[in-house]
């Protein structure tokens, strides 16, 4: 069986490859603010003493909506077209680290989602590069229904 070449959509966004992937954030040594994505300077106090840390890959659904049309390009660079685009859900996940993360959700049916629902981060296919490399991103799935790439 041939294994498809794959890479993350951006470096230092999430741990990969990993059996238990997590988002890569940062924490300020001065005031303790945890941020995602990782930042070299604290947004709260301006300190440049931040350290990378892996955030929890579990959280709760804080709010969500449906993306019913293909986002404008750029910045969106998915391989779909206006004709092949399929609606998806996007939401904010509240992590125990004190961070709200905006992310695509793996459950496309808004009727199957509820505010406060437990969610788990997963790695999913995003697009395919010109050389055939599969581009991966993170998303959140309802806990217990995680589909990994």
N, C-alpha and C positions, 0 to 999 in steps of 0.2 A: 504494500500500500504506500502510495506517495504522500508525503507530508507537505502541505502547502506552506510556503514561506510566509511569515507574518511578522508584523512589527506594530508597536503602539502608535497612535495618531500623533503623540508628542512625547518626548523624553521627560522623565521626572514628573509624570502626571499620575501614574499608578504603577504598582509593583507588577512586573511581568517579565518572564514567565513565573507563575506562582500557582500553587494549588489553593492558596488562600489569599487572593489579591486584595490590596488595599490602596486607597488614595494616598498620595504623598503630599503632606502639608508641611507647615513650619510652625514653630512656636517661639515667641519672643522671650529672650532670657530676662528682659527687664520687667515687662508687665504681665507676661504669661499668655498673651493673646495667641490663639491657635487660628491659623489661616489656611485656606485652600483656594487656589493652588499655592504651593510653597512660594514664599516671598523672601527676598534678601533684606527687606526693611519692613519694620512693623508699621501697619496702617494706623495703629492707635497712638503709639508714643514716639514713633520715628526712629527707634533704636535699630542699629544694623547688626545687632547680636541676635540672630535667629538661628535655629537649628532645625534641620529636616526631621520629620517624624512621620511614621505611617499612622494614618487615622483609622478609626474603627470602620469596619466594612459593613456594619449593621446600623440601622437607624429607623426613624419613623417618618412616614409620609406627612409632611407639614401642609402642603397644598399641591395642586396639579391642574393642568389644562390639556387640551388637545391641540396639536399642531396640524391643522387641516389643509395646509398648502405648502408647497416646496419653498423653503427659505431662499432668499435672493443669493445669487452667486456673483461675485464673492460677497461675503466670506464663506458661505456654504460651499463645500466641494465634494458632496456625495456623488456617486455614480448614477443616481436615478435621473429621470427627466420629468417634466411636468406631466407627461402621460403615464409614467411608471411609478410616480410618487405614491406612497401609501401613508395615510394619516398615522400619527403616533402620539403618545402622551409624553409630557415632560412635567417634572415636578421639582419641588424642593424637599430634600431629605434632611431631617435634623439628626445630626450625629451626636453621640454622647460626649464627644470632644468639645461641644459648644459651637459647632459650625453648621450652617445651613448650606447644603450643596445643591446647586441646580444641575439636574441631570435628565437624560432621556430615561424613560421607564420601559421595561420589556413588555408590560401588559398594555396592549393598545386599546382595550375596551374600558372606557371610563366607568362603566357600571360595575366593573370588577375591582375598583379601587375605592378606598375610604380614607379620609383624613385620620391620622393616628395609626394606620396600618403598619406593621413591622415590615421593613424592607432590607434587602441585602445587596451589596455591590457585586456585580458580575462583569466579566470582560466579554464583549460581543463584537462581531464584525461590523465595520463602519463602511468601508469601500474597498476597492481594489486598485492598486497603483498600476501605471502603464506597463511595468515589468511583471505583473501578475502577483505581486506581493499583496497579501491580505492586510488591510489596515484595521487595527483593533481600537476600540474605545471602551470606556466604562459606561455602565448603565445601572439602574437599580431595579431589582425584581422583587415581587412580593416574597417575603420569607417563606421558605419551603417549596418555592416554585422556581428556584434559580436555574437558569440555563447558561452554561458556560461555553465559551468559544473553544 
